[in-house]
Amino acid sequence: MSSTEHSLYSSYRESLLEHLFAGEVMRHVWLSGLRRLEVLKPQVDDGGYDLVLEAGTVVRHVQLKATFKGSTIKTFKVNLGLAGKPSGCIVCVLFDQGTLNLGPFYWFGGEPGQKLPDLSEFKVAKHTKGNAQGVKTERPNLRVLPLSAFQRVPDIPSLATLLFGSLSHAVACNA
């Protein structure tokens, strides 16, 4: 698939990557012995999150970002609504354009049960297009996070630990 097709069908690709991500996390959680991982999708995406993942007693509101390996994208706009959710986090998924294989990942979040780290130090996002006067106005509910603010995570098992903590503990609690 060409770069043009990736751009032209970006909404479909975004949905596909979301499903692949959720499936990979579900597979890992299942193979870890915890048979129940709930995946919820908001009806409208203005709350700052794309998915809600619940494993054991941990509920994560996840804002997903995706970019292909080799991309020059180094910043991501983050909705402040996520900061009001318990255990909110941001996961940036790198993917291979040719195979759609996922990983590595980039993580911005706290421990399970903890709020999203403070976003106030990051720049306020601006509209990509100018208004009638050509001014790109601020978008007060969005912050711009550089990729350097994220923690690199090599694989799904490592990411699942950041999301849910020890799955072996969750399995023992739900046995």
VMD Tcl script that builds the backbone (N, CA, C; Angstrom):
set m [mol new atoms 525]
animate dup $m
set s [atomselect $m all]
$s set {name element resname resid chain x y z} {
  {N N MET 1 A 0.862 -1.178 0.000}
  {CA C MET 1 A 0.000 0.000 0.000}
  {C C MET 1 A 0.904 1.235 0.000}
  {N N SER 2 A 0.579 2.181 -0.825}
  {CA C SER 2 A 1.395 3.388 -0.939}
  {C C SER 2 A 1.098 4.363 0.197}
  {N N SER 3 A 2.008 5.318 0.395}
  {CA C SER 3 A 1.804 6.363 1.402}
  {C C SER 3 A 0.542 7.166 1.114}
  {N N THR 4 A 0.271 7.380 -0.178}
  {CA C THR 4 A -0.932 8.117 -0.569}
  {C C THR 4 A -2.183 7.362 -0.122}
  {N N GLU 5 A -2.203 6.046 -0.319}
  {CA C GLU 5 A -3.357 5.246 0.101}
  {C C GLU 5 A -3.512 5.265 1.616}
  {N N HIS 6 A -2.378 5.201 2.345}
  {CA C HIS 6 A -2.437 5.288 3.805}
  {C C HIS 6 A -3.087 6.602 4.222}
  {N N SER 7 A -2.735 7.668 3.546}
  {CA C SER 7 A -3.304 8.982 3.861}
  {C C SER 7 A -4.765 9.064 3.446}
  {N N LEU 8 A -5.066 8.583 2.261}
  {CA C LEU 8 A -6.424 8.644 1.722}
  {C C LEU 8 A -7.415 7.856 2.579}
  {N N TYR 9 A -6.974 6.725 3.091}
  {CA C TYR 9 A -7.835 5.853 3.889}
  {C C TYR 9 A -7.447 5.868 5.367}
  {N N SER 10 A -6.995 7.008 5.853}
  {CA C SER 10 A -6.462 7.095 7.220}
  {C C SER 10 A -7.505 6.752 8.284}
  {N N SER 11 A -8.766 7.104 8.075}
  {CA C SER 11 A -9.803 6.776 9.071}
  {C C SER 11 A -9.994 5.274 9.178}
  {N N TYR 12 A -9.960 4.587 8.047}
  {CA C TYR 12 A -10.079 3.125 8.068}
  {C C TYR 12 A -8.858 2.499 8.725}
  {N N ARG 13 A -7.688 3.039 8.371}
  {CA C ARG 13 A -6.448 2.521 8.961}
  {C C ARG 13 A -6.442 2.733 10.466}
  {N N GLU 14 A -6.897 3.896 10.916}
  {CA C GLU 14 A -6.951 4.184 12.345}
  {C C GLU 14 A -7.836 3.170 13.069}
  {N N SER 15 A -8.982 2.866 12.494}
  {CA C SER 15 A -9.886 1.884 13.088}
  {C C SER 15 A -9.246 0.498 13.112}
  {N N LEU 16 A -8.601 0.125 12.024}
  {CA C LEU 16 A -7.925 -1.164 11.956}
  {C C LEU 16 A -6.833 -1.263 13.013}
  {N N LEU 17 A -6.016 -0.227 13.145}
  {CA C LEU 17 A -4.934 -0.246 14.131}
  {C C LEU 17 A -5.485 -0.336 15.556}
  {N N GLU 18 A -6.603 0.334 15.799}
  {CA C GLU 18 A -7.247 0.259 17.115}
  {C C GLU 18 A -7.683 -1.173 17.422}
  {N N HIS 19 A -8.275 -1.833 16.438}
  {CA C HIS 19 A -8.706 -3.229 16.618}
  {C C HIS 19 A -7.503 -4.156 16.807}
  {N N LEU 20 A -6.464 -3.960 16.003}
  {CA C LEU 20 A -5.266 -4.780 16.146}
  {C C LEU 20 A -4.643 -4.595 17.529}
  {N N PHE 21 A -4.572 -3.345 17.977}
  {CA C PHE 21 A -4.011 -3.051 19.300}
  {C C PHE 21 A -4.823 -3.750 20.392}
  {N N ALA 22 A -6.139 -3.559 20.371}
  {CA C ALA 22 A -6.995 -4.173 21.387}
  {C C ALA 22 A -6.866 -5.694 21.344}
  {N N GLY 23 A -6.820 -6.259 20.149}
  {CA C GLY 23 A -6.678 -7.709 20.014}
  {C C GLY 23 A -5.368 -8.227 20.577}
  {N N GLU 24 A -4.275 -7.501 20.313}
  {CA C GLU 24 A -2.970 -7.922 20.840}
  {C C GLU 24 A -2.937 -7.855 22.369}
  {N N VAL 25 A -3.517 -6.805 22.930}
  {CA C VAL 25 A -3.579 -6.698 24.395}
  {C C VAL 25 A -4.461 -7.822 24.949}
  {N N MET 26 A -5.603 -8.058 24.310}
  {CA C MET 26 A -6.500 -9.132 24.759}
  {C C MET 26 A -5.799 -10.488 24.703}
  {N N ARG 27 A -5.068 -10.753 23.631}
  {CA C ARG 27 A -4.353 -12.021 23.509}
  {C C ARG 27 A -3.360 -12.193 24.656}
  {N N HIS 28 A -2.589 -11.142 24.919}
  {CA C HIS 28 A -1.591 -11.235 25.984}
  {C C HIS 28 A -2.255 -11.468 27.344}
  {N N VAL 29 A -3.306 -10.723 27.630}
  {CA C VAL 29 A -4.002 -10.868 28.912}
  {C C VAL 29 A -4.569 -12.286 29.033}
  {N N TRP 30 A -5.169 -12.790 27.981}
  {CA C TRP 30 A -5.723 -14.149 27.977}
  {C C TRP 30 A -4.629 -15.184 28.246}
  {N N LEU 31 A -3.529 -15.072 27.510}
  {CA C LEU 31 A -2.439 -16.032 27.677}
  {C C LEU 31 A -1.765 -15.923 29.037}
  {N N SER 32 A -1.941 -14.780 29.699}
  {CA C SER 32 A -1.404 -14.609 31.052}
  {C C SER 32 A -2.291 -15.283 32.089}
  {N N GLY 33 A -3.470 -15.743 31.681}
  {CA C GLY 33 A -4.365 -16.447 32.586}
  {C C GLY 33 A -5.575 -15.643 33.027}
  {N N LEU 34 A -5.597 -14.364 32.723}
  {CA C LEU 34 A -6.758 -13.539 33.060}
  {C C LEU 34 A -7.687 -13.587 31.854}
  {N N ARG 35 A -8.797 -14.251 32.006}
  {CA C ARG 35 A -9.671 -14.522 30.868}
  {C C ARG 35 A -10.600 -13.377 30.496}
  {N N ARG 36 A -10.663 -12.388 31.356}
  {CA C ARG 36 A -11.637 -11.339 31.098}
  {C C ARG 36 A -10.946 -9.973 30.959}
  {N N LEU 37 A -10.975 -9.446 29.774}
  {CA C LEU 37 A -10.539 -8.083 29.511}
  {C C LEU 37 A -11.677 -7.420 28.768}
  {N N GLU 38 A -12.244 -6.398 29.369}
  {CA C GLU 38 A -13.324 -5.680 28.709}
  {C C GLU 38 A -12.738 -4.541 27.895}
  {N N VAL 39 A -13.226 -4.389 26.682}
  {CA C VAL 39 A -12.804 -3.317 25.788}
  {C C VAL 39 A -14.057 -2.523 25.446}
  {N N LEU 40 A -14.065 -1.257 25.826}
  {CA C LEU 40 A -15.218 -0.392 25.589}
  {C C LEU 40 A -14.799 0.756 24.686}
  {N N LYS 41 A -15.725 1.174 23.844}
  {CA C LYS 41 A -15.462 2.256 22.887}
  {C C LYS 41 A -16.500 3.347 23.106}
  {N N PRO 42 A -16.064 4.597 23.291}
  {CA C PRO 42 A -17.052 5.669 23.470}
  {C C PRO 42 A -17.836 5.919 22.184}
  {N N GLN 43 A -19.075 6.325 22.336}
  {CA C GLN 43 A -19.914 6.643 21.184}
  {C C GLN 43 A -19.384 7.880 20.449}
  {N N VAL 44 A -18.887 8.846 21.223}
  {CA C VAL 44 A -18.327 10.086 20.686}
  {C C VAL 44 A -16.917 10.213 21.248}
  {N N ASP 45 A -15.978 10.685 20.450}
  {CA C ASP 45 A -14.578 10.693 20.894}
  {C C ASP 45 A -14.103 12.035 21.446}
  {N N ASP 46 A -14.997 12.799 22.068}
  {CA C ASP 46 A -14.588 14.098 22.604}
  {C C ASP 46 A -14.180 14.053 24.074}
  {N N GLY 47 A -14.152 12.874 24.679}
  {CA C GLY 47 A -13.809 12.753 26.095}
  {C C GLY 47 A -12.329 12.597 26.364}
  {N N GLY 48 A -11.527 12.569 25.303}
  {CA C GLY 48 A -10.087 12.471 25.505}
  {C C GLY 48 A -9.552 11.056 25.427}
  {N N TYR 49 A -10.413 10.076 25.196}
  {CA C TYR 49 A -9.943 8.701 25.123}
  {C C TYR 49 A -10.613 7.977 23.961}
  {N N ASP 50 A -9.924 6.944 23.481}
  {CA C ASP 50 A -10.416 6.154 22.354}
  {C C ASP 50 A -10.968 4.813 22.798}
  {N N LEU 51 A -10.395 4.273 23.861}
  {CA C LEU 51 A -10.789 2.965 24.384}
  {C C LEU 51 A -10.781 2.995 25.897}
  {N N VAL 52 A -11.602 2.138 26.493}
  {CA C VAL 52 A -11.525 1.858 27.916}
  {C C VAL 52 A -11.190 0.376 28.025}
  {N N LEU 53 A -10.117 0.072 28.725}
  {CA C LEU 53 A -9.696 -1.312 28.935}
  {C C LEU 53 A -9.825 -1.635 30.419}
  {N N GLU 54 A -10.508 -2.726 30.727}
  {CA C GLU 54 A -10.678 -3.133 32.120}
  {C C GLU 54 A -10.185 -4.567 32.286}
  {N N ALA 55 A -9.161 -4.726 33.125}
  {CA C ALA 55 A -8.604 -6.042 33.436}
  {C C ALA 55 A -8.521 -6.158 34.948}
  {N N GLY 56 A -9.204 -7.141 35.498}
  {CA C GLY 56 A -9.244 -7.266 36.958}
  {C C GLY 56 A -9.887 -6.024 37.542}
  {N N THR 57 A -9.189 -5.380 38.453}
  {CA C THR 57 A -9.731 -4.179 39.101}
  {C C THR 57 A -9.232 -2.887 38.467}
  {N N VAL 58 A -8.441 -2.999 37.416}
  {CA C VAL 58 A -7.855 -1.817 36.785}
  {C C VAL 58 A -8.685 -1.399 35.572}
  {N N VAL 59 A -9.065 -0.127 35.566}
  {CA C VAL 59 A -9.789 0.451 34.436}
  {C C VAL 59 A -8.909 1.550 33.848}
  {N N ARG 60 A -8.615 1.423 32.566}
  {CA C ARG 60 A -7.758 2.395 31.881}
  {C C ARG 60 A -8.533 3.091 30.766}
  {N N HIS 61 A -8.515 4.420 30.786}
  {CA C HIS 61 A -9.009 5.216 29.671}
  {C C HIS 61 A -7.783 5.508 28.814}
  {N N VAL 62 A -7.807 5.042 27.578}
  {CA C VAL 62 A -6.622 5.076 26.723}
  {C C VAL 62 A -6.860 5.979 25.512}
  {N N GLN 63 A -5.979 6.954 25.348}
  {CA C GLN 63 A -5.965 7.738 24.121}
  {C C GLN 63 A -4.887 7.119 23.237}
  {N N LEU 64 A -5.290 6.659 22.068}
  {CA C LEU 64 A -4.359 6.020 21.144}
  {C C LEU 64 A -3.860 7.022 20.117}
  {N N LYS 65 A -2.588 6.967 19.862}
  {CA C LYS 65 A -1.957 7.720 18.783}
  {C C LYS 65 A -1.221 6.687 17.944}
  {N N ALA 66 A -1.121 6.900 16.663}
  {CA C ALA 66 A -0.420 5.946 15.813}
  {C C ALA 66 A 0.372 6.691 14.754}
  {N N THR 67 A 1.519 6.143 14.446}
  {CA C THR 67 A 2.338 6.663 13.369}
  {C C THR 67 A 3.194 5.518 12.838}
  {N N PHE 68 A 3.562 5.592 11.582}
  {CA C PHE 68 A 4.328 4.501 10.996}
  {C C PHE 68 A 5.809 4.631 11.324}
  {N N LYS 69 A 6.475 3.502 11.311}
  {CA C LYS 69 A 7.918 3.480 11.554}
  {C C LYS 69 A 8.610 4.322 10.495}
  {N N GLY 70 A 9.503 5.179 10.921}
  {CA C GLY 70 A 10.214 6.063 10.003}
  {C C GLY 70 A 9.533 7.406 9.805}
  {N N SER 71 A 8.370 7.593 10.419}
  {CA C SER 71 A 7.649 8.860 10.300}
  {C C SER 71 A 8.447 9.980 10.954}
  {N N THR 72 A 8.248 11.183 10.454}
  {CA C THR 72 A 8.918 12.343 11.049}
  {C C THR 72 A 8.047 13.007 12.120}
  {N N ILE 73 A 6.865 12.470 12.366}
  {CA C ILE 73 A 5.976 13.013 13.400}
  {C C ILE 73 A 6.633 12.820 14.763}
  {N N LYS 74 A 6.800 13.909 15.492}
  {CA C LYS 74 A 7.462 13.853 16.798}
  {C C LYS 74 A 6.638 14.510 17.900}
  {N N THR 75 A 5.419 14.971 17.569}
  {CA C THR 75 A 4.545 15.569 18.579}
  {C C THR 75 A 3.123 15.046 18.380}
  {N N PHE 76 A 2.367 15.061 19.478}
  {CA C PHE 76 A 0.998 14.549 19.452}
  {C C PHE 76 A 0.099 15.470 20.256}
  {N N LYS 77 A -1.078 15.760 19.712}
  {CA C LYS 77 A -2.060 16.575 20.428}
  {C C LYS 77 A -2.858 15.672 21.352}
  {N N VAL 78 A -2.967 16.122 22.608}
  {CA C VAL 78 A -3.617 15.323 23.646}
  {C C VAL 78 A -4.769 16.113 24.245}
  {N N ASN 79 A -5.915 15.485 24.339}
  {CA C ASN 79 A -7.119 16.091 24.902}
  {C C ASN 79 A -7.030 16.117 26.429}
  {N N LEU 80 A -7.218 17.289 27.035}
  {CA C LEU 80 A -7.143 17.425 28.490}
  {C C LEU 80 A -8.242 16.657 29.221}
  {N N GLY 81 A -9.315 16.301 28.512}
  {CA C GLY 81 A -10.372 15.507 29.136}
  {C C GLY 81 A -9.851 14.206 29.705}
  {N N LEU 82 A -8.781 13.700 29.142}
  {CA C LEU 82 A -8.183 12.450 29.620}
  {C C LEU 82 A -7.652 12.592 31.041}
  {N N ALA 83 A -7.201 13.794 31.397}
  {CA C ALA 83 A -6.637 14.024 32.729}
  {C C ALA 83 A -7.690 13.849 33.826}
  {N N GLY 84 A -8.965 13.986 33.492}
  {CA C GLY 84 A -10.027 13.820 34.471}
  {C C GLY 84 A -10.479 12.387 34.656}
  {N N LYS 85 A -9.922 11.474 33.902}
  {CA C LYS 85 A -10.309 10.065 33.989}
  {C C LYS 85 A -9.370 9.303 34.909}
  {N N PRO 86 A -9.930 8.360 35.658}
  {CA C PRO 86 A -9.056 7.552 36.513}
  {C C PRO 86 A -8.137 6.687 35.641}
  {N N SER 87 A -6.885 6.682 35.950}
  {CA C SER 87 A -5.893 5.869 35.232}
  {C C SER 87 A -5.822 6.186 33.748}
  {N N GLY 88 A -6.029 7.438 33.380}
  {CA C GLY 88 A -5.894 7.830 31.984}
  {C C GLY 88 A -4.464 7.630 31.514}
  {N N CYS 89 A -4.300 7.301 30.244}
  {CA C CYS 89 A -2.959 7.123 29.686}
  {C C CYS 89 A -3.007 7.329 28.184}
  {N N ILE 90 A -1.838 7.531 27.615}
  {CA C ILE 90 A -1.700 7.706 26.171}
  {C C ILE 90 A -0.739 6.637 25.676}
  {N N VAL 91 A -1.145 5.940 24.638}
  {CA C VAL 91 A -0.284 4.944 24.011}
  {C C VAL 91 A -0.105 5.343 22.556}
  {N N CYS 92 A 1.144 5.522 22.179}
  {CA C CYS 92 A 1.474 5.783 20.780}
  {C C CYS 92 A 1.973 4.467 20.186}
  {N N VAL 93 A 1.322 4.048 19.134}
  {CA C VAL 93 A 1.634 2.789 18.468}
  {C C VAL 93 A 2.424 3.083 17.202}
  {N N LEU 94 A 3.608 2.523 17.101}
  {CA C LEU 94 A 4.338 2.564 15.841}
  {C C LEU 94 A 3.959 1.310 15.073}
  {N N PHE 95 A 3.799 1.439 13.763}
  {CA C PHE 95 A 3.429 0.275 12.975}
  {C C PHE 95 A 4.200 0.264 11.670}
  {N N ASP 96 A 4.324 -0.915 11.114}
  {CA C ASP 96 A 4.976 -1.103 9.830}
  {C C ASP 96 A 3.934 -0.868 8.740}
  {N N GLN 97 A 4.202 0.039 7.806}
  {CA C GLN 97 A 3.229 0.357 6.747}
  {C C GLN 97 A 2.947 -0.826 5.828}
  {N N GLY 98 A 3.918 -1.697 5.634}
  {CA C GLY 98 A 3.739 -2.818 4.717}
  {C C GLY 98 A 2.980 -3.985 5.305}
  {N N THR 99 A 3.187 -4.245 6.610}
  {CA C THR 99 A 2.585 -5.427 7.240}
  {C C THR 99 A 1.529 -5.085 8.285}
  {N N LEU 100 A 1.532 -3.826 8.741}
  {CA C LEU 100 A 0.691 -3.355 9.851}
  {C C LEU 100 A 1.024 -4.039 11.168}
  {N N ASN 101 A 2.228 -4.638 11.260}
  {CA C ASN 101 A 2.681 -5.167 12.547}
  {C C ASN 101 A 2.887 -4.002 13.501}
  {N N LEU 102 A 2.517 -4.214 14.756}
  {CA C LEU 102 A 2.574 -3.159 15.761}
  {C C LEU 102 A 3.835 -3.237 16.601}
  {N N GLY 103 A 4.330 -2.083 17.022}
  {CA C GLY 103 A 5.441 -2.003 17.945}
  {C C GLY 103 A 6.668 -1.424 17.268}
  {N N PRO 104 A 7.485 -0.784 18.059}
  {CA C PRO 104 A 7.352 -0.590 19.508}
  {C C PRO 104 A 6.234 0.405 19.829}
  {N N PHE 105 A 6.074 0.647 21.125}
  {CA C PHE 105 A 5.028 1.522 21.625}
  {C C PHE 105 A 5.661 2.631 22.449}
  {N N TYR 106 A 4.912 3.690 22.649}
  {CA C TYR 106 A 5.363 4.775 23.520}
  {C C TYR 106 A 4.250 5.046 24.516}
  {N N TRP 107 A 4.626 5.227 25.774}
  {CA C TRP 107 A 3.694 5.294 26.895}
  {C C TRP 107 A 3.800 6.629 27.618}
  {N N PHE 108 A 2.647 7.202 27.931}
  {CA C PHE 108 A 2.586 8.369 28.801}
  {C C PHE 108 A 1.433 8.112 29.761}
  {N N GLY 109 A 1.765 7.870 31.000}
  {CA C GLY 109 A 0.733 7.571 31.990}
  {C C GLY 109 A 1.358 7.295 33.339}
  {N N GLY 110 A 0.496 7.024 34.293}
  {CA C GLY 110 A 0.948 6.701 35.642}
  {C C GLY 110 A 0.713 5.236 35.945}
  {N N GLU 111 A 0.943 4.883 37.199}
  {CA C GLU 111 A 0.683 3.535 37.676}
  {C C GLU 111 A -0.824 3.262 37.601}
  {N N PRO 112 A -1.221 1.992 37.545}
  {CA C PRO 112 A -2.655 1.696 37.610}
  {C C PRO 112 A -3.280 2.355 38.843}
  {N N GLY 113 A -4.396 3.016 38.638}
  {CA C GLY 113 A -5.081 3.712 39.736}
  {C C GLY 113 A -4.655 5.158 39.901}
  {N N GLN 114 A -3.607 5.576 39.191}
  {CA C GLN 114 A -3.108 6.944 39.292}
  {C C GLN 114 A -3.585 7.773 38.102}
  {N N LYS 115 A -3.741 9.056 38.337}
  {CA C LYS 115 A -4.148 9.971 37.261}
  {C C LYS 115 A -3.014 10.148 36.255}
  {N N LEU 116 A -3.378 10.679 35.119}
  {CA C LEU 116 A -2.416 11.032 34.089}
  {C C LEU 116 A -1.431 12.056 34.658}
  {N N PRO 117 A -0.143 11.949 34.355}
  {CA C PRO 117 A 0.800 12.982 34.805}
  {C C PRO 117 A 0.352 14.370 34.330}
  {N N ASP 118 A 0.781 15.380 35.057}
  {CA C ASP 118 A 0.393 16.766 34.789}
  {C C ASP 118 A 0.751 17.179 33.364}
  {N N LEU 119 A -0.216 17.780 32.685}
  {CA C LEU 119 A -0.015 18.218 31.304}
  {C C LEU 119 A 0.198 19.725 31.185}
  {N N SER 120 A 0.153 20.449 32.305}
  {CA C SER 120 A 0.192 21.913 32.258}
  {C C SER 120 A 1.507 22.475 31.710}
  {N N GLU 121 A 2.586 21.718 31.790}
  {CA C GLU 121 A 3.875 22.214 31.304}
  {C C GLU 121 A 4.000 22.166 29.775}
  {N N PHE 122 A 3.082 21.498 29.125}
  {CA C PHE 122 A 3.171 21.346 27.677}
  {C C PHE 122 A 2.450 22.472 26.951}
  {N N LYS 123 A 2.896 22.761 25.730}
  {CA C LYS 123 A 2.326 23.835 24.918}
  {C C LYS 123 A 0.850 23.593 24.634}
  {N N VAL 124 A 0.095 24.685 24.581}
  {CA C VAL 124 A -1.297 24.633 24.160}
  {C C VAL 124 A -1.287 24.461 22.643}
  {N N ALA 125 A -2.117 23.548 22.139}
  {CA C ALA 125 A -2.192 23.296 20.698}
  {C C ALA 125 A -2.892 24.452 19.994}
  {N N LYS 126 A -2.598 24.584 18.718}
  {CA C LYS 126 A -3.256 25.594 17.891}
  {C C LYS 126 A -3.974 24.899 16.751}
  {N N HIS 127 A -4.985 25.574 16.230}
  {CA C HIS 127 A -5.676 25.070 15.048}
  {C C HIS 127 A -4.680 24.976 13.899}
  {N N THR 128 A -4.874 23.996 13.044}
  {CA C THR 128 A -3.952 23.835 11.916}
  {C C THR 128 A -4.219 24.856 10.817}
  {N N LYS 129 A -5.447 25.353 10.759}
  {CA C LYS 129 A -5.793 26.368 9.758}
  {C C LYS 129 A -6.103 27.684 10.450}
  {N N GLY 130 A -5.761 28.767 9.801}
  {CA C GLY 130 A -6.019 30.090 10.356}
  {C C GLY 130 A -7.484 30.489 10.238}
  {N N ASN 131 A -7.882 31.441 11.063}
  {CA C ASN 131 A -9.244 31.985 10.984}
  {C C ASN 131 A -9.309 32.967 9.806}
  {N N ALA 132 A -10.366 33.744 9.719}
  {CA C ALA 132 A -10.542 34.686 8.594}
  {C C ALA 132 A -9.384 35.683 8.482}
  {N N GLN 133 A -8.741 35.990 9.606}
  {CA C GLN 133 A -7.604 36.908 9.605}
  {C C GLN 133 A -6.276 36.171 9.414}
  {N N GLY 134 A -6.343 34.855 9.256}
  {CA C GLY 134 A -5.124 34.066 9.074}
  {C C GLY 134 A -4.448 33.663 10.375}
  {N N VAL 135 A -5.080 33.960 11.507}
  {CA C VAL 135 A -4.498 33.646 12.815}
  {C C VAL 135 A -4.870 32.224 13.216}
  {N N LYS 136 A -3.879 31.458 13.597}
  {CA C LYS 136 A -4.120 30.108 14.110}
  {C C LYS 136 A -4.377 30.230 15.611}
  {N N THR 137 A -5.632 30.132 15.986}
  {CA C THR 137 A -6.010 30.335 17.389}
  {C C THR 137 A -5.690 29.102 18.222}
  {N N GLU 138 A -5.580 29.337 19.518}
  {CA C GLU 138 A -5.277 28.250 20.447}
  {C C GLU 138 A -6.475 27.339 20.641}
  {N N ARG 139 A -6.179 26.108 20.944}
  {CA C ARG 139 A -7.199 25.122 21.290}
  {C C ARG 139 A -6.955 24.776 22.763}
  {N N PRO 140 A -7.612 25.472 23.682}
  {CA C PRO 140 A -7.285 25.384 25.106}
  {C C PRO 140 A -7.442 24.001 25.727}
  {N N ASN 141 A -8.215 23.130 25.119}
  {CA C ASN 141 A -8.406 21.791 25.680}
  {C C ASN 141 A -7.427 20.761 25.131}
  {N N LEU 142 A -6.454 21.220 24.342}
  {CA C LEU 142 A -5.453 20.316 23.784}
  {C C LEU 142 A -4.052 20.765 24.163}
  {N N ARG 143 A -3.187 19.796 24.438}
  {CA C ARG 143 A -1.779 20.065 24.684}
  {C C ARG 143 A -0.950 19.295 23.662}
  {N N VAL 144 A 0.240 19.792 23.388}
  {CA C VAL 144 A 1.144 19.161 22.433}
  {C C VAL 144 A 2.251 18.468 23.223}
  {N N LEU 145 A 2.281 17.141 23.117}
  {CA C LEU 145 A 3.305 16.361 23.806}
  {C C LEU 145 A 4.345 15.887 22.805}
  {N N PRO 146 A 5.620 16.149 23.096}
  {CA C PRO 146 A 6.663 15.626 22.218}
  {C C PRO 146 A 6.862 14.136 22.499}
  {N N LEU 147 A 7.280 13.406 21.501}
  {CA C LEU 147 A 7.536 11.978 21.676}
  {C C LEU 147 A 8.547 11.745 22.796}
  {N N SER 148 A 9.431 12.698 23.025}
  {CA C SER 148 A 10.438 12.561 24.084}
  {C C SER 148 A 9.820 12.523 25.485}
  {N N ALA 149 A 8.557 12.953 25.628}
  {CA C ALA 149 A 7.875 12.895 26.929}
  {C C ALA 149 A 7.357 11.488 27.228}
  {N N PHE 150 A 7.350 10.633 26.208}
  {CA C PHE 150 A 6.836 9.277 26.341}
  {C C PHE 150 A 7.962 8.312 26.695}
  {N N GLN 151 A 7.581 7.215 27.325}
  {CA C GLN 151 A 8.517 6.128 27.628}
  {C C GLN 151 A 8.421 5.097 26.505}
  {N N ARG 152 A 9.557 4.715 25.925}
  {CA C ARG 152 A 9.559 3.689 24.873}
  {C C ARG 152 A 9.291 2.324 25.501}
  {N N VAL 153 A 8.395 1.571 24.892}
  {CA C VAL 153 A 8.014 0.241 25.385}
  {C C VAL 153 A 8.177 -0.733 24.215}
  {N N PRO 154 A 8.986 -1.780 24.383}
  {CA C PRO 154 A 9.320 -2.620 23.234}
  {C C PRO 154 A 8.201 -3.523 22.720}
  {N N ASP 155 A 7.295 -3.960 23.610}
  {CA C ASP 155 A 6.341 -4.975 23.184}
  {C C ASP 155 A 5.061 -4.945 24.018}
  {N N ILE 156 A 4.090 -5.747 23.591}
  {CA C ILE 156 A 2.788 -5.806 24.269}
  {C C ILE 156 A 2.906 -6.305 25.713}
  {N N PRO 157 A 3.681 -7.350 26.022}
  {CA C PRO 157 A 3.779 -7.759 27.431}
  {C C PRO 157 A 4.261 -6.627 28.347}
  {N N SER 158 A 5.241 -5.868 27.902}
  {CA C SER 158 A 5.737 -4.743 28.709}
  {C C SER 158 A 4.673 -3.658 28.830}
  {N N LEU 159 A 3.955 -3.413 27.749}
  {CA C LEU 159 A 2.893 -2.419 27.761}
  {C C LEU 159 A 1.754 -2.855 28.682}
  {N N ALA 160 A 1.399 -4.139 28.644}
  {CA C ALA 160 A 0.330 -4.656 29.508}
  {C C ALA 160 A 0.681 -4.473 30.985}
  {N N THR 161 A 1.946 -4.616 31.329}
  {CA C THR 161 A 2.374 -4.396 32.715}
  {C C THR 161 A 2.183 -2.938 33.100}
  {N N LEU 162 A 2.496 -2.016 32.196}
  {CA C LEU 162 A 2.264 -0.600 32.478}
  {C C LEU 162 A 0.762 -0.311 32.603}
  {N N LEU 163 A -0.029 -0.927 31.755}
  {CA C LEU 163 A -1.471 -0.705 31.786}
  {C C LEU 163 A -2.122 -1.259 33.045}
  {N N PHE 164 A -1.794 -2.509 33.387}
  {CA C PHE 164 A -2.558 -3.220 34.411}
  {C C PHE 164 A -1.755 -3.654 35.630}
  {N N GLY 165 A -0.459 -3.433 35.627}
  {CA C GLY 165 A 0.362 -3.940 36.723}
  {C C GLY 165 A 0.609 -5.430 36.504}
  {N N SER 166 A 0.860 -6.134 37.574}
  {CA C SER 166 A 1.153 -7.571 37.483}
  {C C SER 166 A -0.113 -8.335 37.146}
  {N N LEU 167 A -0.116 -8.966 35.985}
  {CA C LEU 167 A -1.274 -9.769 35.597}
  {C C LEU 167 A -1.360 -11.050 36.423}
  {N N SER 168 A -0.226 -11.570 36.893}
  {CA C SER 168 A -0.276 -12.777 37.728}
  {C C SER 168 A -1.015 -12.480 39.040}
  {N N HIS 169 A -0.860 -11.246 39.550}
  {CA C HIS 169 A -1.599 -10.850 40.755}
  {C C HIS 169 A -3.091 -10.750 40.444}
  {N N ALA 170 A -3.415 -10.173 39.285}
  {CA C ALA 170 A -4.824 -10.044 38.889}
  {C C ALA 170 A -5.465 -11.399 38.694}
  {N N VAL 171 A -4.711 -12.359 38.121}
  {CA C VAL 171 A -5.233 -13.717 37.923}
  {C C VAL 171 A -5.522 -14.356 39.277}
  {N N ALA 172 A -4.595 -14.204 40.240}
  {CA C ALA 172 A -4.766 -14.795 41.565}
  {C C ALA 172 A -5.977 -14.182 42.279}
  {N N CYS 173 A -6.189 -12.877 42.108}
  {CA C CYS 173 A -7.317 -12.192 42.750}
  {C C CYS 173 A -8.644 -12.597 42.148}
  {N N ASN 174 A -8.641 -13.003 40.882}
  {CA C ASN 174 A -9.893 -13.356 40.200}
  {C C ASN 174 A -10.130 -14.846 40.126}
  {N N ALA 175 A -9.266 -15.632 40.764}
  {CA C ALA 175 A -9.419 -17.098 40.722}
  {C C ALA 175 A -10.499 -17.565 41.659}
}
mol reanalyze $m
mol bondsrecalc $m
mol representation Tube
mol addrep $m
